[in-house]
Amino acid sequence: MLKDRFSTYNSDKLIEIIELPDAYTNEAREIAEEILLERNLHPNSLDKLVKDFWYNYIKENFRHLLKTGERIQSKYLSQEELKPLFQRAYNRYKHRQELFESDLQLYWGAALENDVR
């Protein structure tokens, strides 16, 4: 039975099932919501779990989201609440690009220096 199996899942996994409607059936999402409600999480805890889920999702899929312009819809968060998560992911992406460019410059600098010798 789906409810028995989902009851063993942590709240993070239940949130994933609820928040990614294309990945799961309506029945699965309804059962996940029911179990999450039964757990009676404090609103602040639920908010943090949902924001952590979306930040990680955005971070992992950032290039795809930018490329496709896909718009995220959350059952728990408004578009205004999602914006700072995108901003954090963007800042992380930008920082990683800068580090990559620095590493690349160091690599080529070292390679050219070795060729000169």
Helices and strands as residue ranges (DSSP letters): H 2-7, H 11-19, G 21-23, H 26-38, H 43-60, H 62-68, H 79-116
